[in-house]
């Protein structure tokens, strides 16, 4: 989760070393039940990259936002490979 000026958005960094094209789904959850989801294609070229949601006006403090990134083979071609989230409270795990 990132903030700059009055904007807030989510970004995930990746490096795809599988040798196969993957897909990332980045979900950004904010105050009042607001959710934005972005899908990004991850090339099979082993280069570092980013996937991010559009920026939106901040509607609360950073603790009120959560981002979840899920990485999988392209559209139904296999199982979920990785799920990672932000802003977990102490003692919580996912």
C-alpha positions in Angstrom: 0.0 0.0 0.0 1.4 3.4 -1.0 0.4 7.0 -0.4 1.5 10.2 -2.0 -0.1 13.5 -1.6 -3.8 12.8 -1.2 -3.7 9.5 -3.2 -3.5 5.9 -2.0 -2.9 2.7 -4.1 -1.4 -0.8 -4.0 1.6 -2.2 -5.7 3.3 -5.6 -5.7 6.7 -6.4 -7.0 7.5 -9.7 -8.6 10.1 -11.7 -10.4 8.7 -14.7 -12.4 11.3 -17.5 -12.4 8.8 -20.2 -13.4 9.6 -20.0 -17.2 5.8 -19.8 -17.8 3.5 -16.8 -18.2 1.6 -16.1 -15.0 -1.2 -13.8 -14.0 -1.4 -11.6 -10.9 -4.6 -10.3 -9.3 -4.0 -7.4 -7.0 -6.9 -6.5 -4.8 -6.9 -3.2 -2.8 -9.5 -2.9 -0.1 -10.2 0.4 1.6 -12.6 2.1 4.1 -16.3 1.8 3.5 -16.1 -1.5 1.6 -14.3 0.0 -1.4 -12.4 -2.5 -3.5 -10.3 -2.2 -6.6 -8.9 -5.1 -8.4 -6.2 -5.1 -11.1 -5.0 -8.0 -13.2 -1.5 -8.1 -14.7 0.2 -10.5 -17.0 3.7 -11.6 -15.9 6.0 -12.5 -18.7 8.1 -15.7 -18.6 11.4 -13.7 -19.1 12.6 -13.7 -15.4 12.7 -9.8 -15.3 11.6 -8.0 -12.2 8.3 -6.1 -12.6 5.5 -4.4 -10.8 1.7 -4.6 -10.8 -0.3 -1.7 -9.3 -3.9 -0.5 -8.9 -5.0 2.9 -10.1 -4.4 5.7 -7.6 -7.4 7.0 -5.8 -8.1 9.8 -3.3 -7.3 8.7 0.3 -10.3 8.2 2.5 -8.7 7.3 5.7 -5.4 6.4 7.3 -3.0 3.7 6.1 -4.3 1.2 8.7 -7.7 1.3 7.0 -6.3 -0.2 3.8 -5.3 -3.8 2.9 -3.8 -5.1 -0.3 -3.7 -8.8 -1.4 -1.7 -10.1 -4.3 -2.5 -13.6 -5.8 -0.3 -15.2 -8.5 -1.5 -18.1 -10.6 -1.1 -19.7 -14.0 -3.1 -17.9 -16.7 -6.9 -18.1 -16.4 -7.8 -21.5 -15.0 -4.7 -23.3 -16.2 -3.6 -24.3 -12.8 -3.7 -23.7 -9.0 -3.0 -20.6 -7.1 0.8 -20.4 -6.7 1.1 -17.6 -4.1 -1.1 -15.3 -2.0 0.5 -12.4 -0.1 -1.3 -9.7 1.9 -0.4 -6.5 3.7 -1.4 -4.8 7.0 -1.8 -8.1 9.0 -2.4 -7.5 12.7 0.0 -8.9 15.3 -0.4 -12.6 15.7 -2.5 -13.0 12.6 -1.5 -15.2 9.6 -3.1 -16.0 6.3 
